[in-house]
Amino acid sequence: MEKFYVTTPIYYVNDIPSLGSAYTTIAADILSRWNSINGKSVRFVTGLDENSSKTIQSAEKAKQVSFGVRKNKKCLKTSML
């Protein structure tokens, strides 16, 4: 079976999602579904850069990070949108 890989950019979590973020995600989803329908084994990968220094500083400032368990609540909230 032929394989098809599609990825999206790593999204910036310190701001609201933009139209560009929606466009790239929807385009990647359409590509992955089209290739899946046509019999390819599809891998769709997306994510957030939750360990960048600016993201961590922003989460610490908002008191939304706990390094004991390495959970960044700001990123978790953004990724659930």
N, CA, C and O atoms as a Maestro MAE file, in Angstrom:
{
 s_m_m2io_version
 :::
 2.0.0
}

f_m_ct {
 s_m_title
 :::
 protein
 m_atom[324] {
  # First column is atom index #
  i_m_mmod_type
  r_m_x_coord
  r_m_y_coord
  r_m_z_coord
  i_m_residue_number
  s_m_chain_name
  s_m_pdb_residue_name
  s_m_pdb_atom_name
  i_m_atomic_number
  :::
  1 25 0.841 -1.178 0.000 1 A "MET " " N  " 7
  2 3 0.000 0.000 0.000 1 A "MET " " CA " 6
  3 2 0.888 1.245 0.000 1 A "MET " " C  " 6
  4 15 1.829 1.347 0.787 1 A "MET " " O  " 8
  5 25 0.583 2.170 -0.876 2 A "GLU " " N  " 7
  6 3 1.344 3.415 -0.967 2 A "GLU " " CA " 6
  7 2 1.058 4.299 0.256 2 A "GLU " " C  " 6
  8 15 -0.068 4.350 0.752 2 A "GLU " " O  " 8
  9 25 2.092 4.986 0.723 3 A "LYS " " N  " 7
  10 3 1.949 5.846 1.905 3 A "LYS " " CA " 6
  11 2 1.901 7.311 1.491 3 A "LYS " " C  " 6
  12 15 2.503 7.710 0.494 3 A "LYS " " O  " 8
  13 25 1.167 8.111 2.284 4 A "PHE " " N  " 7
  14 3 1.074 9.545 2.062 4 A "PHE " " CA " 6
  15 2 1.185 10.235 3.420 4 A "PHE " " C  " 6
  16 15 0.433 9.927 4.344 4 A "PHE " " O  " 8
  17 25 2.124 11.164 3.530 5 A "TYR " " N  " 7
  18 3 2.333 11.908 4.762 5 A "TYR " " CA " 6
  19 2 1.979 13.374 4.531 5 A "TYR " " C  " 6
  20 15 2.367 13.952 3.516 5 A "TYR " " O  " 8
  21 25 1.252 13.975 5.458 6 A "VAL " " N  " 7
  22 3 0.934 15.404 5.385 6 A "VAL " " CA " 6
  23 2 1.108 15.995 6.782 6 A "VAL " " C  " 6
  24 15 0.682 15.410 7.778 6 A "VAL " " O  " 8
  25 25 1.744 17.166 6.835 7 A "THR " " N  " 7
  26 3 1.948 17.841 8.112 7 A "THR " " CA " 6
  27 2 1.476 19.286 8.012 7 A "THR " " C  " 6
  28 15 1.349 19.845 6.923 7 A "THR " " O  " 8
  29 25 1.222 19.867 9.161 8 A "THR " " N  " 7
  30 3 0.876 21.287 9.234 8 A "THR " " CA " 6
  31 2 2.012 22.005 9.943 8 A "THR " " C  " 6
  32 15 2.873 21.361 10.543 8 A "THR " " O  " 8
  33 25 2.026 23.330 9.883 9 A "PRO " " N  " 7
  34 3 3.053 24.052 10.636 9 A "PRO " " CA " 6
  35 2 2.834 23.895 12.139 9 A "PRO " " C  " 6
  36 15 1.760 23.491 12.584 9 A "PRO " " O  " 8
  37 25 3.847 24.213 12.894 10 A "ILE " " N  " 7
  38 3 3.694 24.246 14.352 10 A "ILE " " CA " 6
  39 2 3.059 25.592 14.670 10 A "ILE " " C  " 6
  40 15 3.622 26.646 14.371 10 A "ILE " " O  " 8
  41 25 1.889 25.543 15.278 11 A "TYR " " N  " 7
  42 3 1.123 26.765 15.502 11 A "TYR " " CA " 6
  43 2 1.619 27.560 16.704 11 A "TYR " " C  " 6
  44 15 2.108 26.999 17.684 11 A "TYR " " O  " 8
  45 25 1.481 28.867 16.605 12 A "TYR " " N  " 7
  46 3 1.861 29.808 17.651 12 A "TYR " " CA " 6
  47 2 0.707 29.879 18.648 12 A "TYR " " C  " 6
  48 15 -0.403 30.261 18.276 12 A "TYR " " O  " 8
  49 25 0.948 29.521 19.894 13 A "VAL " " N  " 7
  50 3 -0.135 29.404 20.873 13 A "VAL " " CA " 6
  51 2 -0.364 30.654 21.703 13 A "VAL " " C  " 6
  52 15 -1.292 30.687 22.511 13 A "VAL " " O  " 8
  53 25 0.453 31.682 21.527 14 A "ASN " " N  " 7
  54 3 0.292 32.880 22.349 14 A "ASN " " CA " 6
  55 2 -0.686 33.891 21.760 14 A "ASN " " C  " 6
  56 15 -0.757 35.024 22.236 14 A "ASN " " O  " 8
  57 25 -1.421 33.511 20.758 15 A "ASP " " N  " 7
  58 3 -2.394 34.398 20.142 15 A "ASP " " CA " 6
  59 2 -3.573 33.550 19.679 15 A "ASP " " C  " 6
  60 15 -3.493 32.322 19.665 15 A "ASP " " O  " 8
  61 25 -4.656 34.202 19.304 16 A "ILE " " N  " 7
  62 3 -5.811 33.455 18.810 16 A "ILE " " CA " 6
  63 2 -5.457 32.824 17.462 16 A "ILE " " C  " 6
  64 15 -4.632 33.366 16.727 16 A "ILE " " O  " 8
  65 25 -6.069 31.691 17.132 17 A "PRO " " N  " 7
  66 3 -5.800 31.068 15.832 17 A "PRO " " CA " 6
  67 2 -6.187 32.021 14.695 17 A "PRO " " C  " 6
  68 15 -7.191 32.727 14.786 17 A "PRO " " O  " 8
  69 25 -5.401 32.033 13.648 18 A "SER " " N  " 7
  70 3 -5.631 32.949 12.529 18 A "SER " " CA " 6
  71 2 -6.311 32.234 11.366 18 A "SER " " C  " 6
  72 15 -6.466 31.013 11.368 18 A "SER " " O  " 8
  73 25 -6.706 33.012 10.390 19 A "LEU " " N  " 7
  74 3 -7.289 32.451 9.176 19 A "LEU " " CA " 6
  75 2 -6.273 31.558 8.467 19 A "LEU " " C  " 6
  76 15 -6.634 30.531 7.893 19 A "LEU " " O  " 8
  77 25 -5.001 31.953 8.511 20 A "GLY " " N  " 7
  78 3 -3.948 31.141 7.905 20 A "GLY " " CA " 6
  79 2 -3.816 29.780 8.573 20 A "GLY " " C  " 6
  80 15 -3.582 28.774 7.903 20 A "GLY " " O  " 8
  81 25 -3.965 29.749 9.899 21 A "SER " " N  " 7
  82 3 -3.915 28.472 10.618 21 A "SER " " CA " 6
  83 2 -5.072 27.579 10.200 21 A "SER " " C  " 6
  84 15 -4.896 26.382 9.975 21 A "SER " " O  " 8
  85 25 -6.251 28.167 10.100 22 A "ALA " " N  " 7
  86 3 -7.427 27.399 9.680 22 A "ALA " " CA " 6
  87 2 -7.242 26.885 8.251 22 A "ALA " " C  " 6
  88 15 -7.553 25.730 7.959 22 A "ALA " " O  " 8
  89 25 -6.739 27.740 7.367 23 A "TYR " " N  " 7
  90 3 -6.559 27.350 5.965 23 A "TYR " " CA " 6
  91 2 -5.610 26.158 5.833 23 A "TYR " " C  " 6
  92 15 -5.921 25.187 5.142 23 A "TYR " " O  " 8
  93 25 -4.443 26.234 6.501 24 A "THR " " N  " 7
  94 3 -3.478 25.143 6.358 24 A "THR " " CA " 6
  95 2 -4.003 23.845 6.955 24 A "THR " " C  " 6
  96 15 -3.753 22.767 6.415 24 A "THR " " O  " 8
  97 25 -4.726 23.941 8.061 25 A "THR " " N  " 7
  98 3 -5.276 22.738 8.679 25 A "THR " " CA " 6
  99 2 -6.360 22.112 7.806 25 A "THR " " C  " 6
  100 15 -6.391 20.895 7.621 25 A "THR " " O  " 8
  101 25 -7.240 22.943 7.275 26 A "ILE " " N  " 7
  102 3 -8.314 22.429 6.409 26 A "ILE " " CA " 6
  103 2 -7.744 21.850 5.122 26 A "ILE " " C  " 6
  104 15 -8.188 20.796 4.666 26 A "ILE " " O  " 8
  105 25 -6.767 22.530 4.534 27 A "ALA " " N  " 7
  106 3 -6.143 22.019 3.303 27 A "ALA " " CA " 6
  107 2 -5.456 20.674 3.556 27 A "ALA " " C  " 6
  108 15 -5.570 19.752 2.748 27 A "ALA " " O  " 8
  109 25 -4.744 20.567 4.679 28 A "ALA " " N  " 7
  110 3 -4.080 19.304 5.009 28 A "ALA " " CA " 6
  111 2 -5.107 18.198 5.261 28 A "ALA " " C  " 6
  112 15 -4.889 17.048 4.879 28 A "ALA " " O  " 8
  113 25 -6.219 18.542 5.900 29 A "ASP " " N  " 7
  114 3 -7.276 17.560 6.151 29 A "ASP " " CA " 6
  115 2 -7.894 17.077 4.841 29 A "ASP " " C  " 6
  116 15 -8.143 15.883 4.674 29 A "ASP " " O  " 8
  117 25 -8.140 17.993 3.920 30 A "ILE " " N  " 7
  118 3 -8.703 17.619 2.616 30 A "ILE " " CA " 6
  119 2 -7.745 16.689 1.870 30 A "ILE " " C  " 6
  120 15 -8.163 15.675 1.311 30 A "ILE " " O  " 8
  121 25 -6.455 17.044 1.867 31 A "LEU " " N  " 7
  122 3 -5.459 16.189 1.210 31 A "LEU " " CA " 6
  123 2 -5.404 14.796 1.830 31 A "LEU " " C  " 6
  124 15 -5.336 13.792 1.121 31 A "LEU " " O  " 8
  125 25 -5.434 14.747 3.152 32 A "SER " " N  " 7
  126 3 -5.344 13.446 3.813 32 A "SER " " CA " 6
  127 2 -6.589 12.600 3.540 32 A "SER " " C  " 6
  128 15 -6.480 11.396 3.307 32 A "SER " " O  " 8
  129 25 -7.754 13.214 3.567 33 A "ARG " " N  " 7
  130 3 -8.996 12.457 3.291 33 A "ARG " " CA " 6
  131 2 -9.042 11.984 1.840 33 A "ARG " " C  " 6
  132 15 -9.440 10.850 1.572 33 A "ARG " " O  " 8
  133 25 -8.638 12.841 0.904 34 A "TRP " " N  " 7
  134 3 -8.646 12.481 -0.514 34 A "TRP " " CA " 6
  135 2 -7.730 11.277 -0.775 34 A "TRP " " C  " 6
  136 15 -8.104 10.331 -1.467 34 A "TRP " " O  " 8
  137 25 -6.537 11.339 -0.208 35 A "ASN " " N  " 7
  138 3 -5.594 10.243 -0.409 35 A "ASN " " CA " 6
  139 2 -6.044 8.972 0.294 35 A "ASN " " C  " 6
  140 15 -5.797 7.870 -0.195 35 A "ASN " " O  " 8
  141 25 -6.700 9.117 1.433 36 A "SER " " N  " 7
  142 3 -7.235 7.941 2.130 36 A "SER " " CA " 6
  143 2 -8.339 7.281 1.307 36 A "SER " " C  " 6
  144 15 -8.379 6.056 1.189 36 A "SER " " O  " 8
  145 25 -9.231 8.085 0.742 37 A "ILE " " N  " 7
  146 3 -10.306 7.563 -0.106 37 A "ILE " " CA " 6
  147 2 -9.728 6.822 -1.312 37 A "ILE " " C  " 6
  148 15 -10.303 5.839 -1.778 37 A "ILE " " O  " 8
  149 25 -8.580 7.302 -1.818 38 A "ASN " " N  " 7
  150 3 -7.948 6.687 -2.979 38 A "ASN " " CA " 6
  151 2 -7.009 5.540 -2.609 38 A "ASN " " C  " 6
  152 15 -6.177 5.135 -3.421 38 A "ASN " " O  " 8
  153 25 -7.136 5.016 -1.391 39 A "GLY " " N  " 7
  154 3 -6.457 3.788 -1.016 39 A "GLY " " CA " 6
  155 2 -5.062 3.914 -0.447 39 A "GLY " " C  " 6
  156 15 -4.377 2.905 -0.281 39 A "GLY " " O  " 8
  157 25 -4.625 5.107 -0.147 40 A "LYS " " N  " 7
  158 3 -3.284 5.263 0.418 40 A "LYS " " CA " 6
  159 2 -3.341 5.190 1.943 40 A "LYS " " C  " 6
  160 15 -4.352 5.516 2.565 40 A "LYS " " O  " 8
  161 25 -2.248 4.764 2.510 41 A "SER " " N  " 7
  162 3 -2.095 4.772 3.958 41 A "SER " " CA " 6
  163 2 -1.647 6.179 4.352 41 A "SER " " C  " 6
  164 15 -0.544 6.600 4.003 41 A "SER " " O  " 8
  165 25 -2.499 6.906 5.077 42 A "VAL " " N  " 7
  166 3 -2.266 8.325 5.343 42 A "VAL " " CA " 6
  167 2 -1.839 8.560 6.786 42 A "VAL " " C  " 6
  168 15 -2.393 7.975 7.717 42 A "VAL " " O  " 8
  169 25 -0.851 9.419 6.953 43 A "ARG " " N  " 7
  170 3 -0.420 9.889 8.275 43 A "ARG " " CA " 6
  171 2 -0.536 11.404 8.277 43 A "ARG " " C  " 6
  172 15 0.118 12.080 7.483 43 A "ARG " " O  " 8
  173 25 -1.370 11.944 9.171 44 A "PHE " " N  " 7
  174 3 -1.616 13.384 9.278 44 A "PHE " " CA " 6
  175 2 -1.044 13.836 10.616 44 A "PHE " " C  " 6
  176 15 -1.480 13.376 11.672 44 A "PHE " " O  " 8
  177 25 -0.056 14.747 10.567 45 A "VAL " " N  " 7
  178 3 0.627 15.183 11.781 45 A "VAL " " CA " 6
  179 2 0.470 16.693 11.961 45 A "VAL " " C  " 6
  180 15 0.675 17.467 11.026 45 A "VAL " " O  " 8
  181 25 0.107 17.090 13.163 46 A "THR " " N  " 7
  182 3 0.026 18.504 13.519 46 A "THR " " CA " 6
  183 2 0.449 18.653 14.971 46 A "THR " " C  " 6
  184 15 0.510 17.663 15.700 46 A "THR " " O  " 8
  185 25 0.737 19.860 15.397 47 A "GLY " " N  " 7
  186 3 1.149 20.017 16.782 47 A "GLY " " CA " 6
  187 2 1.378 21.457 17.184 47 A "GLY " " C  " 6
  188 15 1.146 22.389 16.413 47 A "GLY " " O  " 8
  189 25 1.842 21.614 18.424 48 A "LEU " " N  " 7
  190 3 2.142 22.918 19.008 48 A "LEU " " CA " 6
  191 2 3.561 22.901 19.551 48 A "LEU " " C  " 6
  192 15 4.068 21.855 19.956 48 A "LEU " " O  " 8
  193 25 4.192 24.051 19.556 49 A "ASP " " N  " 7
  194 3 5.520 24.170 20.150 49 A "ASP " " CA " 6
  195 2 5.356 24.603 21.598 49 A "ASP " " C  " 6
  196 15 5.523 25.778 21.925 49 A "ASP " " O  " 8
  197 25 5.032 23.658 22.456 50 A "GLU " " N  " 7
  198 3 4.718 24.005 23.845 50 A "GLU " " CA " 6
  199 2 5.938 24.252 24.719 50 A "GLU " " C  " 6
  200 15 5.788 24.663 25.870 50 A "GLU " " O  " 8
  201 25 7.126 24.016 24.214 51 A "ASN " " N  " 7
  202 3 8.319 24.207 25.030 51 A "ASN " " CA " 6
  203 2 9.190 25.373 24.579 51 A "ASN " " C  " 6
  204 15 10.328 25.498 25.034 51 A "ASN " " O  " 8
  205 25 8.683 26.224 23.700 52 A "SER " " N  " 7
  206 3 9.467 27.396 23.315 52 A "SER " " CA " 6
  207 2 9.551 28.339 24.510 52 A "SER " " C  " 6
  208 15 8.659 28.357 25.359 52 A "SER " " O  " 8
  209 25 10.610 29.110 24.572 53 A "SER " " N  " 7
  210 3 10.817 29.976 25.738 53 A "SER " " CA " 6
  211 2 9.708 31.015 25.880 53 A "SER " " C  " 6
  212 15 9.276 31.292 26.999 53 A "SER " " O  " 8
  213 25 9.235 31.599 24.777 54 A "LYS " " N  " 7
  214 3 8.170 32.595 24.869 54 A "LYS " " CA " 6
  215 2 6.856 31.968 25.333 54 A "LYS " " C  " 6
  216 15 6.113 32.590 26.092 54 A "LYS " " O  " 8
  217 25 6.566 30.765 24.897 55 A "THR " " N  " 7
  218 3 5.350 30.087 25.320 55 A "THR " " CA " 6
  219 2 5.405 29.778 26.808 55 A "THR " " C  " 6
  220 15 4.423 29.984 27.521 55 A "THR " " O  " 8
  221 25 6.533 29.290 27.277 56 A "ILE " " N  " 7
  222 3 6.685 28.979 28.702 56 A "ILE " " CA " 6
  223 2 6.588 30.246 29.540 56 A "ILE " " C  " 6
  224 15 5.933 30.249 30.582 56 A "ILE " " O  " 8
  225 25 7.237 31.327 29.094 57 A "GLN " " N  " 7
  226 3 7.169 32.593 29.836 57 A "GLN " " CA " 6
  227 2 5.737 33.113 29.900 57 A "GLN " " C  " 6
  228 15 5.300 33.604 30.940 57 A "GLN " " O  " 8
  229 25 5.016 33.008 28.806 58 A "SER " " N  " 7
  230 3 3.629 33.457 28.767 58 A "SER " " CA " 6
  231 2 2.754 32.612 29.694 58 A "SER " " C  " 6
  232 15 1.888 33.146 30.388 58 A "SER " " O  " 8
  233 25 2.976 31.313 29.706 59 A "ALA " " N  " 7
  234 3 2.199 30.427 30.577 59 A "ALA " " CA " 6
  235 2 2.524 30.676 32.041 59 A "ALA " " C  " 6
  236 15 1.630 30.660 32.887 59 A "ALA " " O  " 8
  237 25 3.801 30.907 32.347 60 A "GLU " " N  " 7
  238 3 4.178 31.212 33.730 60 A "GLU " " CA " 6
  239 2 3.537 32.515 34.185 60 A "GLU " " C  " 6
  240 15 3.056 32.613 35.314 60 A "GLU " " O  " 8
  241 25 3.529 33.512 33.310 61 A "LYS " " N  " 7
  242 3 2.939 34.802 33.634 61 A "LYS " " CA " 6
  243 2 1.440 34.658 33.911 61 A "LYS " " C  " 6
  244 15 0.900 35.312 34.803 61 A "LYS " " O  " 8
  245 25 0.786 33.808 33.148 62 A "ALA " " N  " 7
  246 3 -0.648 33.572 33.322 62 A "ALA " " CA " 6
  247 2 -0.931 32.511 34.379 62 A "ALA " " C  " 6
  248 15 -2.087 32.155 34.612 62 A "ALA " " O  " 8
  249 25 0.130 32.003 35.023 63 A "LYS " " N  " 7
  250 3 0.017 30.947 36.040 63 A "LYS " " CA " 6
  251 2 -0.732 29.723 35.498 63 A "LYS " " C  " 6
  252 15 -1.596 29.157 36.168 63 A "LYS " " O  " 8
  253 25 -0.380 29.335 34.276 64 A "GLN " " N  " 7
  254 3 -1.006 28.190 33.623 64 A "GLN " " CA " 6
  255 2 -0.006 27.083 33.316 64 A "GLN " " C  " 6
  256 15 -0.203 26.315 32.375 64 A "GLN " " O  " 8
  257 25 1.048 26.995 34.088 65 A "VAL " " N  " 7
  258 3 2.044 25.964 33.835 65 A "VAL " " CA " 6
  259 2 2.466 25.334 35.149 65 A "VAL " " C  " 6
  260 15 2.581 26.011 36.171 65 A "VAL " " O  " 8
  261 25 2.687 24.063 35.109 66 A "SER " " N  " 7
  262 3 3.169 23.336 36.278 66 A "SER " " CA " 6
  263 2 4.302 22.429 35.809 66 A "SER " " C  " 6
  264 15 4.058 21.432 35.128 66 A "SER " " O  " 8
  265 25 5.538 22.770 36.169 67 A "PHE " " N  " 7
  266 3 6.669 22.003 35.671 67 A "PHE " " CA " 6
  267 2 6.884 20.690 36.413 67 A "PHE " " C  " 6
  268 15 7.687 19.862 35.984 67 A "PHE " " O  " 8
  269 25 6.172 20.488 37.529 68 A "GLY " " N  " 7
  270 3 6.267 19.206 38.213 68 A "GLY " " CA " 6
  271 2 5.785 18.070 37.332 68 A "GLY " " C  " 6
  272 15 6.335 16.969 37.369 68 A "GLY " " O  " 8
  273 25 4.760 18.335 36.544 69 A "VAL " " N  " 7
  274 3 4.214 17.319 35.640 69 A "VAL " " CA " 6
  275 2 4.391 17.705 34.176 69 A "VAL " " C  " 6
  276 15 3.934 16.986 33.287 69 A "VAL " " O  " 8
  277 25 5.058 18.846 33.915 70 A "ARG " " N  " 7
  278 3 5.348 19.330 32.553 70 A "ARG " " CA " 6
  279 2 4.082 19.488 31.713 70 A "ARG " " C  " 6
  280 15 4.069 19.158 30.527 70 A "ARG " " O  " 8
  281 25 3.038 19.987 32.327 71 A "LYS " " N  " 7
  282 3 1.824 20.271 31.568 71 A "LYS " " CA " 6
  283 2 1.694 21.772 31.400 71 A "LYS " " C  " 6
  284 15 1.726 22.516 32.381 71 A "LYS " " O  " 8
  285 25 1.552 22.208 30.198 72 A "ASN " " N  " 7
  286 3 1.363 23.617 29.910 72 A "ASN " " CA " 6
  287 2 -0.113 23.794 29.577 72 A "ASN " " C  " 6
  288 15 -0.539 23.489 28.463 72 A "ASN " " O  " 8
  289 25 -0.898 24.286 30.536 73 A "LYS " " N  " 7
  290 3 -2.344 24.399 30.354 73 A "LYS " " CA " 6
  291 2 -2.706 25.344 29.212 73 A "LYS " " C  " 6
  292 15 -3.741 25.171 28.569 73 A "LYS " " O  " 8
  293 25 -1.863 26.341 28.957 74 A "LYS " " N  " 7
  294 3 -2.116 27.265 27.846 74 A "LYS " " CA " 6
  295 2 -2.107 26.507 26.515 74 A "LYS " " C  " 6
  296 15 -2.971 26.726 25.666 74 A "LYS " " O  " 8
  297 25 -1.141 25.630 26.339 75 A "CYS " " N  " 7
  298 3 -1.074 24.845 25.101 75 A "CYS " " CA " 6
  299 2 -2.205 23.831 25.031 75 A "CYS " " C  " 6
  300 15 -2.795 23.626 23.970 75 A "CYS " " O  " 8
  301 25 -2.506 23.206 26.143 76 A "LEU " " N  " 7
  302 3 -3.606 22.242 26.146 76 A "LEU " " CA " 6
  303 2 -4.911 22.918 25.772 76 A "LEU " " C  " 6
  304 15 -5.702 22.368 25.005 76 A "LEU " " O  " 8
  305 25 -5.143 24.117 26.312 77 A "LYS " " N  " 7
  306 3 -6.376 24.851 25.989 77 A "LYS " " CA " 6
  307 2 -6.409 25.219 24.503 77 A "LYS " " C  " 6
  308 15 -7.442 25.065 23.850 77 A "LYS " " O  " 8
  309 25 -5.296 25.700 23.971 78 A "THR " " N  " 7
  310 3 -5.234 26.094 22.569 78 A "THR " " CA " 6
  311 2 -5.428 24.895 21.643 78 A "THR " " C  " 6
  312 15 -6.108 25.001 20.623 78 A "THR " " O  " 8
  313 25 -4.836 23.767 21.994 79 A "SER " " N  " 7
  314 3 -4.934 22.593 21.124 79 A "SER " " CA " 6
  315 2 -6.323 21.992 21.111 79 A "SER " " C  " 6
  316 15 -6.644 21.205 20.220 79 A "SER " " O  " 8
  317 25 -7.151 22.342 22.073 80 A "MET " " N  " 7
  318 3 -8.523 21.830 22.120 80 A "MET " " CA " 6
  319 2 -9.487 22.659 21.280 80 A "MET " " C  " 6
  320 15 -10.641 22.268 21.110 80 A "MET " " O  " 8
  321 25 -9.033 23.807 20.745 81 A "LEU " " N  " 7
  322 3 -9.919 24.660 19.933 81 A "LEU " " CA " 6
  323 2 -10.340 23.984 18.665 81 A "LEU " " C  " 6
  324 15 -11.083 24.563 17.873 81 A "LEU " " O  " 8
  :::
 }
 m_bond[323] {
  # First column is bond index #
  i_m_from
  i_m_to
  i_m_order
  :::
  1 1 2 1
  2 2 3 1
  3 3 4 2
  4 3 5 1
  5 5 6 1
  6 6 7 1
  7 7 8 2
  8 7 9 1
  9 9 10 1
  10 10 11 1
  11 11 12 2
  12 11 13 1
  13 13 14 1
  14 14 15 1
  15 15 16 2
  16 15 17 1
  17 17 18 1
  18 18 19 1
  19 19 20 2
  20 19 21 1
  21 21 22 1
  22 22 23 1
  23 23 24 2
  24 23 25 1
  25 25 26 1
  26 26 27 1
  27 27 28 2
  28 27 29 1
  29 29 30 1
  30 30 31 1
  31 31 32 2
  32 31 33 1
  33 33 34 1
  34 34 35 1
  35 35 36 2
  36 35 37 1
  37 37 38 1
  38 38 39 1
  39 39 40 2
  40 39 41 1
  41 41 42 1
  42 42 43 1
  43 43 44 2
  44 43 45 1
  45 45 46 1
  46 46 47 1
  47 47 48 2
  48 47 49 1
  49 49 50 1
  50 50 51 1
  51 51 52 2
  52 51 53 1
  53 53 54 1
  54 54 55 1
  55 55 56 2
  56 55 57 1
  57 57 58 1
  58 58 59 1
  59 59 60 2
  60 59 61 1
  61 61 62 1
  62 62 63 1
  63 63 64 2
  64 63 65 1
  65 65 66 1
  66 66 67 1
  67 67 68 2
  68 67 69 1
  69 69 70 1
  70 70 71 1
  71 71 72 2
  72 71 73 1
  73 73 74 1
  74 74 75 1
  75 75 76 2
  76 75 77 1
  77 77 78 1
  78 78 79 1
  79 79 80 2
  80 79 81 1
  81 81 82 1
  82 82 83 1
  83 83 84 2
  84 83 85 1
  85 85 86 1
  86 86 87 1
  87 87 88 2
  88 87 89 1
  89 89 90 1
  90 90 91 1
  91 91 92 2
  92 91 93 1
  93 93 94 1
  94 94 95 1
  95 95 96 2
  96 95 97 1
  97 97 98 1
  98 98 99 1
  99 99 100 2
  100 99 101 1
  101 101 102 1
  102 102 103 1
  103 103 104 2
  104 103 105 1
  105 105 106 1
  106 106 107 1
  107 107 108 2
  108 107 109 1
  109 109 110 1
  110 110 111 1
  111 111 112 2
  112 111 113 1
  113 113 114 1
  114 114 115 1
  115 115 116 2
  116 115 117 1
  117 117 118 1
  118 118 119 1
  119 119 120 2
  120 119 121 1
  121 121 122 1
  122 122 123 1
  123 123 124 2
  124 123 125 1
  125 125 126 1
  126 126 127 1
  127 127 128 2
  128 127 129 1
  129 129 130 1
  130 130 131 1
  131 131 132 2
  132 131 133 1
  133 133 134 1
  134 134 135 1
  135 135 136 2
  136 135 137 1
  137 137 138 1
  138 138 139 1
  139 139 140 2
  140 139 141 1
  141 141 142 1
  142 142 143 1
  143 143 144 2
  144 143 145 1
  145 145 146 1
  146 146 147 1
  147 147 148 2
  148 147 149 1
  149 149 150 1
  150 150 151 1
  151 151 152 2
  152 151 153 1
  153 153 154 1
  154 154 155 1
  155 155 156 2
  156 155 157 1
  157 157 158 1
  158 158 159 1
  159 159 160 2
  160 159 161 1
  161 161 162 1
  162 162 163 1
  163 163 164 2
  164 163 165 1
  165 165 166 1
  166 166 167 1
  167 167 168 2
  168 167 169 1
  169 169 170 1
  170 170 171 1
  171 171 172 2
  172 171 173 1
  173 173 174 1
  174 174 175 1
  175 175 176 2
  176 175 177 1
  177 177 178 1
  178 178 179 1
  179 179 180 2
  180 179 181 1
  181 181 182 1
  182 182 183 1
  183 183 184 2
  184 183 185 1
  185 185 186 1
  186 186 187 1
  187 187 188 2
  188 187 189 1
  189 189 190 1
  190 190 191 1
  191 191 192 2
  192 191 193 1
  193 193 194 1
  194 194 195 1
  195 195 196 2
  196 195 197 1
  197 197 198 1
  198 198 199 1
  199 199 200 2
  200 199 201 1
  201 201 202 1
  202 202 203 1
  203 203 204 2
  204 203 205 1
  205 205 206 1
  206 206 207 1
  207 207 208 2
  208 207 209 1
  209 209 210 1
  210 210 211 1
  211 211 212 2
  212 211 213 1
  213 213 214 1
  214 214 215 1
  215 215 216 2
  216 215 217 1
  217 217 218 1
  218 218 219 1
  219 219 220 2
  220 219 221 1
  221 221 222 1
  222 222 223 1
  223 223 224 2
  224 223 225 1
  225 225 226 1
  226 226 227 1
  227 227 228 2
  228 227 229 1
  229 229 230 1
  230 230 231 1
  231 231 232 2
  232 231 233 1
  233 233 234 1
  234 234 235 1
  235 235 236 2
  236 235 237 1
  237 237 238 1
  238 238 239 1
  239 239 240 2
  240 239 241 1
  241 241 242 1
  242 242 243 1
  243 243 244 2
  244 243 245 1
  245 245 246 1
  246 246 247 1
  247 247 248 2
  248 247 249 1
  249 249 250 1
  250 250 251 1
  251 251 252 2
  252 251 253 1
  253 253 254 1
  254 254 255 1
  255 255 256 2
  256 255 257 1
  257 257 258 1
  258 258 259 1
  259 259 260 2
  260 259 261 1
  261 261 262 1
  262 262 263 1
  263 263 264 2
  264 263 265 1
  265 265 266 1
  266 266 267 1
  267 267 268 2
  268 267 269 1
  269 269 270 1
  270 270 271 1
  271 271 272 2
  272 271 273 1
  273 273 274 1
  274 274 275 1
  275 275 276 2
  276 275 277 1
  277 277 278 1
  278 278 279 1
  279 279 280 2
  280 279 281 1
  281 281 282 1
  282 282 283 1
  283 283 284 2
  284 283 285 1
  285 285 286 1
  286 286 287 1
  287 287 288 2
  288 287 289 1
  289 289 290 1
  290 290 291 1
  291 291 292 2
  292 291 293 1
  293 293 294 1
  294 294 295 1
  295 295 296 2
  296 295 297 1
  297 297 298 1
  298 298 299 1
  299 299 300 2
  300 299 301 1
  301 301 302 1
  302 302 303 1
  303 303 304 2
  304 303 305 1
  305 305 306 1
  306 306 307 1
  307 307 308 2
  308 307 309 1
  309 309 310 1
  310 310 311 1
  311 311 312 2
  312 311 313 1
  313 313 314 1
  314 314 315 1
  315 315 316 2
  316 315 317 1
  317 317 318 1
  318 318 319 1
  319 319 320 2
  320 319 321 1
  321 321 322 1
  322 322 323 1
  323 323 324 2
  :::
 }
}
